[in-house]
């Protein structure tokens, strides 16, 4: 389980099941392809320099609402918030499409989704680098 801190709050990212990872990867494939199309290894090391952000924007805009909802809901289902006062983790999503906390706004939500994608698909998709080291076969 990966721990992520955003704006002084601690979140935990869990591993998705293999089928969820598969469905997430296939919906993200056009977006990931837009990141790597025409980008060299040097571009990746420099961050966004040399990456065609308009192509990525086109792919994001072209996502159906159903696919966008699947990506967001699947990612957010893997996130819990650590309530230090109660010494307990709480899912941040009550049900698909409904957040438990109104203080989680778009920037935090997107950062959490990226953390889930990196943690769950980083070893599978080279364009989604993982900060987690492989611990061997499960």
N, C-alpha and C positions, 0 to 999 in steps of 0.2 A: 504494500500500500504506500503510495507516494503522498507526501505532505507538501501542500502549497500554501504560502502565506500571501494574502492580497489585502492591502489596506489594514494591516495589523490583525487580520482575522485568519484563523487556521482552518484549512479545508483538507480533507483526505480524498484521494482519488483511488478507487478500487479497480481491479481488473475486470473487464467485461468478459463474458463467455465467448468461446471461439465463434459461435454462430453470429452473435452480436457484432463481433469484430469484423467478420466477413461482410455482413450487410452494411456496416459503417464504411468499410474500405471501398466497397463497390459504389456507394453513393458519393464518396469523396474522390474517387479516381479521376474524374474530369478536372476537378479543382487542383489536385496534386499534380496532374499532368501539366496544367497551366503554369504551375510553379517551375517545373523543370524544363519545359520546352524552351530551347534556346539558351538556357542558363548553363554556365560552365561550373566546374567545381570551385573555381576562384570566386564566381558570383555568389555562390552559397556561403562561402567564408566571409564575404563582405556584407552579408545581410541581404537587404532588398535591392541593392545596386545591381543593375543589369537584368532584373527580373521584370517582365512585362506585366505591370499591375493592371493594365486595362484588360488584358486577357483573363486574369484572375477575376476581375470584376464582372466580366461578361459571363464567366462560368457560374459565379455566385448568383448573378441576376437570373440566369437561365435555369437554376434549380427550381423544381416544382415546389409548391408549398408543402406537399406531403413529404418530399425528400428532405427539405430543410427542417421540417418539424421532426422527422425521424432522427436526423443528425443531432439536433439540439436536445431532444428528449432522451435519446440514448446516452449522450455524453453527460447530461445533467443527472441522469439516474445513477451514475457512478460516483457522484460527489456527495460527501457529507460535510457538515459544518461542526467544528469542535466548539461546544459551548463550555468554556472553562469554568463558569460559575456553577453549572450543574454537573461538570465532569462527564459529559456525555456527547456523543456524536449524533447529529440529526440529519436526515436526508434533506437536501435543499429544495427538492421537488416533492410536492404533496401528491401529485398525479401528473401525467404528461400535460405539459402546457401551463401548469400552475406552480408558481414558486412559493415556498414557505415564507421567505423573507423579502420584504419590500425594499430593503436596503441593498439588495443585489441588483445592480443596474446593468445595462448593456455591456459596458467595458469589462466589468467583473465576470459577467456571464460568458462572454466570448473568451476571456483568459482561461476560465475554468474548462470550457470546451476544448480549447487548444491543449491544455494540460492533459485532459483525458485522451485526446487523439495521440499526442506524443507518447504517453505512457503505454497505450494499448496498441498502437500501430507503428511506433518508431522502429521496431526491429523488422517490420514487414515492408514498410514504405520508406525508402531512403530519404525522401523529401520531407518526412516528418520525423526529424532526429529525436531520439530518446535520450533523456538524461539518466535513464535507469540502465544499469548494467545487467546483462543476462546472467541468470543464476543457474543455468542448466535446464534440462528438459523437465517438464512437470509430470 
